[in-house]
């Protein structure tokens, strides 16, 4: 599936804002939290999971497009786990 050009633009702009203005501070204080960046204003909200971040970004940005990812580690969600000693580790 080919991404919509507007979504690529939102992601690229938001990642640029993060890398240039937010990364150093947020990775030191909020590693692993979920972030939603509104690329035009450069404003952001943080949360512990997708439910928190959805509630926070909707309240702050309404229907504006945002880019959601995890501070310091990329993807916003973790899928799966690993089997260790007969148990699933997450």
N, C-alpha and C positions, 0 to 999 in steps of 0.2 A: 504494500500500500504506500502510495506516495503522499507525503505530508502536504497539507494545504500551505501555499506560500506565506499566508499571513501568520500561521502558527510558527513557521520557521523564523519569521521576522521577530515575533514576540519572544521566542526562546533565545535567539541571538542577542537581541537588545537587552533582555533581562540578565543573561549570563554576563554580558559586558559590564552592566551596572554592578553586578555582584563582584566580578573579578577586580574591577577598578576601584570600587568605593566601599564594599562591605566585607569582603573576604577575610581580611586580616583580623578585624575585630570579632566578627561572628564566629569564625572557626576557633578562636581562643575561648570564647564564652558560651557558645551554643552548638558545639559539635554534635551532629546526629539529629538535631531537631529538624522539623520540616519548615521550609520557608516558601512563601509565595511573594514574588517580586512583580510589581506593576512597572513595566519597563519605561513608560513615558515619564512618570514622575520620579521613578527610582525608589519609591516607598515600598515597604515590605511589612509582612506580618509573620510571626513565628508560632509554631505549635508543636505538640508532641506527636501528633498523628494526623491522618487525613481529615478526620471528622473535625478536630480543632481548627485545622488550617482552612477548611472549607467555610466553617462558621465565621472565622475571623476575616478572611479575605472578602467574603460576601458582604459583611457588615461595613468594611472599610472601603471597598472598591466597587461594590454593586456588581454590575455585569461586565465591567472592564476585563479584558483578557489579562491573565497573569501566568507566570511560569512557576511551576511548583517542583521543588526538588529537596533533597536532604542536604543540610549544611555539612560541607566537608566530604561527603561520600557519594554524591550523585543522585541515584534514583530515589524517588519519594516513597516507594513501597519495597518491602522485602517479600520475596516469594519463596516458599519452600523451607527446607531445613536440612539437617544432616542426621543420619542415624549414628548415634554413639552409644555403645554398650546396650543396644536393644531399645533405646529411647530416641525420640525425635528431639533434636536440639534446635532451638530457634534463635 
